[in-house]
Amino acid sequence: MFLLIGVSLLAAMTFLILFIWAVKTGQYDDTFTPSVRILFDDDLVSDTEPGKEAELQKEEKNPEKKGDSKNQKCSLPESKL
């Protein structure tokens, strides 16, 4: 029983020391930026050529035109009630 109390006090003191260290090093100083970070749109940098990038974006917008010219639409089978 005394061993468990000693270990729990040691763990609590460790967490308290780590919390105080985090506060002193400025971990919790900036409370504004995380709340507005979602409002910013981050653009991904692509390794493709500029002309290829525009072509890829067009293909993403028009998935029917990708691949062969046949219109391959899949339909789910109708359920029997």
LUMPA-637805 format. One line per 8 residues: number of its first residue (from 1); their letters; for each residue x, y, z of C-alpha. Coordinates in steps of 0.25 Angstrom, whole numbers. Layout:
% LUMPA-637805
NUM	a	X Y Z ~ ...
END
This chain:
% LUMPA-637805
1	mflligvs	0 0 0 ~ 11 10 4 ~ 18 6 -9 ~ 6 10 -18 ~ 4 23 -10 ~ 19 26 -12 ~ 18 23 -27 ~ 6 31 -29
9	llaamtfl	12 43 -22 ~ 24 42 -30 ~ 16 42 -43 ~ 7 54 -38 ~ 20 62 -35 ~ 26 58 -49 ~ 13 63 -56 ~ 13 76 -48
17	ilfiwavk	28 79 -51 ~ 25 76 -66 ~ 13 85 -66 ~ 21 97 -59 ~ 33 95 -69 ~ 23 96 -81 ~ 17 109 -75 ~ 30 115 -73
25	tgqyddtf	35 111 -87 ~ 23 118 -93 ~ 15 106 -98 ~ 2 113 -94 ~ 5 127 -98 ~ -2 128 -112 ~ -16 125 -110 ~ -21 133 -122
33	tpsvrilf	-14 126 -134 ~ -19 112 -132 ~ -34 117 -132 ~ -32 124 -145 ~ -23 114 -152 ~ -35 107 -158 ~ -39 119 -166 ~ -26 120 -174
41	dddlvsdt	-25 112 -187 ~ -12 105 -188 ~ -8 102 -203 ~ 0 89 -205 ~ 13 91 -213 ~ 13 81 -225 ~ 25 75 -231 ~ 19 75 -245
49	epgkeael	20 85 -256 ~ 11 97 -257 ~ 4 92 -269 ~ 2 78 -264 ~ -4 83 -251 ~ -15 91 -258 ~ -18 79 -266 ~ -19 70 -254
57	qkeeknpe	-28 80 -248 ~ -37 79 -260 ~ -37 64 -259 ~ -41 65 -245 ~ -53 74 -248 ~ -58 65 -260 ~ -56 51 -256 ~ -65 46 -268
65	kkgdsknq	-54 51 -277 ~ -43 43 -270 ~ -38 31 -277 ~ -46 26 -289 ~ -57 33 -296 ~ -68 23 -292 ~ -77 27 -281 ~ -75 16 -270
73	kcslpesk	-86 19 -259 ~ -88 8 -249 ~ -101 6 -243 ~ -105 -2 -230 ~ -114 -14 -232 ~ -128 -11 -228 ~ -132 -18 -215 ~ -144 -28 -215
81	l	-154 -25 -205
END
